[in-house]
């Protein structure tokens, strides 16, 4: 890579590269193989023969594992772009693509001075998904249908209602309907809805780094599309697991266990699912990605025929069509017969849009998994993700870690995600020169344990309680010890936010003092284990003190004794926390059951929000 890099990339251009990388990296391991690199470069306008790709990978692949990461991909792009057309930037390349709308540009620069590129295919796909999924929602009737062929989608998202509703569609009951402003949608009330939507999206695992209510209110297309995709993706992939589909056991390969299958990402499971049905159909075709391998529509056609109900009239006629675009259209007509023509058009199939094709396949699976029943004599020991595990996983993903965390006890075993979290908690604490970022096959275990030993070392620097915890425990995914480490990371992050506001020493005591000072005798918080917290009243009273206009007491059950009544109050309270801007990850059930760890984070987030609004420090 001797050529001098003369191409400067803006933040948005880098994000476009990252999006391309993630779209090709179907197994979510944070690296690309030689063939995947070719697909990725092709999508950003650089075509290279195979031998040159192999030479590039060899020159960068210091550990000789045959793959490259995101930073290396960016380096390859900028160097190759400089070689090909010096003075022509990424901006010019993307603006000539026929499926991209350009907002800003040289004739009308955006505020950031960058060209905002919006994939028309994604705008159309997301608009259609919203139209189909929210069409029966009375609160959305005045907003739908959304025309996906222009910029109407970004306009309709500005009041926050569509975003809130879509979040609840993807993860039901995330947002308490009573906290959504549905009338008199002035600027102030729109901002509340958008704050609620962003904080709720964060709570379900969306990365909302650098996305604020004003970004959506001003209709920044790349940010709106990015947030919509994350919300939709989480909903599409949420039930692609053994818990919801025990029949996935049939996807096990020889020598594998249930634990091996649980470690797979939903994307990897979907690839296996497609190949399972291709094999059962007697086809020799197999797919390794949702980009290059599906472009000719053959695998899709066979898959649709295999999973469709016998009376649906789905057939293999697309295989008789020679033209790729016409074949794709014919295939999608077959999908329409079973109500699954979603996300992709013929162009998206032929061009191999990995993001939209993943969504297309996920929707097929969710509607027609077509998996054999599990023999009743077989006992499946399926460990369903606990609420605590889900909260930690969502928190990590909301921090923007890469790769995406699907299964805590597998995805943290090399230490790389944990190092990212340490760096977020205390910038600069990680000496990245000590971190093994890639792993040769024969040294993989040793190098990963080295990373995990360094993880324990860093934890001790932050005064984590890690007695009896070793790097090998984290590498092996020991449940209790991994959870103990992750909880302390989440707590350290929460405290780091408070310390930015000059909160020091006994943080828990200061949080309690702040809450009781704010409550001013109307209630009292004795500890984060206080059983009086379970009905939500103390928290709601505190919210009223922070923002008097936030609480509608007619919606609060003052005599909540049953679990369900307490949960009703807790959902309202947690929703209000997020609505006023507190980045709360805890769930309403955590409050009802008075889970002290999660209760502490709720009050800490509220304290941080209160002080950021200019409230006087306790004791001042």
ABEGO torsion letter per residue (X at the ends): XABBBABBBBAAAAAAAAAAAAAABAAGAGBBBAAAAAAAAAAAGBBBBAAAAAAAAAAABAAGAGBBBAAAAAAAAAAAAAAABBGBBAAAAAAABAABBBBEEAABBBAAGBBBBBBAAAAAAAAAAAAAAAAABAAAAAAOBBBAABAAAAAAAAAGAAAAAAAAAABBGABBAAABBABGBBAAAAAAAAAAAAAAAAAAGBBABGBBAAAAAAGBAAAAAAAAAAAAAAAAAAABBAAABAAAAAABBBGBBAAAAAABBAAAAAAAAAAAAAAAAGBABBBABABAAAAAGAAAAAAAAAABBAAAGBBAAAAABABAAAAAAAAAAAAAAAGABBGBBAAAAAAGBAAAAAAAAAAAAAABAGBBBBBAABBBBBBBBBAAAAAAAAAAAAAGBOBBBABAAAAAAAGAAAAAAAAAABBGABBAAABBABBBAAAAAAAAAAAAAAAAAAAAAAGBBABGBBAAAAAAGBAAAAAAAAAAAAAAAAAAAAAAAGBBEBAAAAAAAAAAAAAGGABBBABAABAAAAAGAAAAAAAAAABAAABBAAABBABBABAAAAAAAAAAAAAAAAAAGBBBABBAAAAAAGBAAAAAAAAAAAAAAAAAAGBBBBGX
